[in-house]
Amino acid sequence: MQVLAKVYTSLSLANSGYIAGSGDGIVTVAGKPASRKIWLLDAKTMTVEQVTTSLSNGHYMFLGLDPAKKYLVMVRDYKKEYEPFVWDDVTAADDLTIDEQMALQASWQT
């Protein structure tokens, strides 16, 4: 089941891990927060797990991830002014409940 909002998120998540763009992990272009498409790949198989777009303030979040797996997060510049940026061997955090993850994500909307 999908919830229609600014972000599509499954209500029944198989895993409670997440990767979030906050602090130094937000998407930036030329040192300023930016909205860009972000791909999440399984670091072992290189299959695409999820795709999202960061908010204009650079924040993003991938939900429902397995904390035991490693991921590759890739951001590309659609204007092709900059090379893609990649974070490799990223482990999903599991320090927040799903409700806390959703609240964090909602706090970035304002």
SVG drawing of the C-alpha trace seen along z (x, -y; Angstrom):
<svg xmlns="http://www.w3.org/2000/svg" viewBox="-2 -27 35 36">
<polyline fill="none" stroke="black" stroke-width="0.4" points="0.0,0.0 1.3,-3.5 0.5,-6.7 0.1,-9.7 2.1,-12.7 5.1,-14.6 7.0,-11.3 5.7,-7.7 6.4,-5.4 5.2,-1.9 3.2,-1.5 4.5,2.0 8.3,1.9 10.2,5.2 13.1,3.5 13.5,0.5 16.8,-0.8 17.2,-4.2 19.8,-6.3 19.2,-10.0 20.9,-13.1 21.4,-15.3 24.3,-17.3 27.2,-16.9 25.3,-14.3 22.9,-16.6 23.1,-17.0 25.0,-20.1 26.0,-21.7 28.8,-24.2 28.6,-24.2 24.9,-25.0 22.0,-22.6 20.3,-21.3 17.6,-19.0 19.0,-16.1 18.0,-12.5 19.7,-10.0 20.1,-6.3 20.5,-3.6 22.2,-0.5 23.0,2.8 26.8,2.5 27.3,6.2 25.0,6.9 24.9,3.3 21.1,3.6 19.1,0.5 17.1,0.7 15.4,-2.7 15.5,-6.1 14.5,-9.4 15.0,-13.1 16.5,-15.3 14.5,-18.3 15.7,-21.8 17.4,-22.0 19.5,-18.9 17.8,-16.5 16.7,-13.0 15.8,-9.7 15.7,-6.1 13.4,-4.0 12.8,-0.2 16.5,0.8 18.3,3.8 20.9,2.6 22.9,5.8 23.5,4.8 25.9,2.3 24.7,-0.3 26.1,-2.6 24.4,-6.1 24.9,-8.0 23.9,-11.5 24.2,-12.8 24.0,-16.4 21.4,-16.5 23.0,-19.7 26.2,-17.7 28.3,-20.5 29.8,-18.1 30.8,-14.5 28.5,-12.1 29.2,-11.8 29.1,-8.4 29.1,-7.2 30.2,-3.6 29.7,-0.8 27.0,-2.8 25.2,-1.0 21.6,-1.9 21.0,-3.3 18.4,-1.8 18.6,-4.2 15.1,-5.7 11.7,-4.1 9.7,-4.3 7.6,-7.0 10.7,-9.0 12.1,-8.6 8.8,-9.9 8.9,-12.8 12.5,-13.6 11.6,-13.5 8.5,-15.8 10.7,-18.3 12.7,-18.9 9.6,-19.9 9.5,-23.3"/>
</svg>
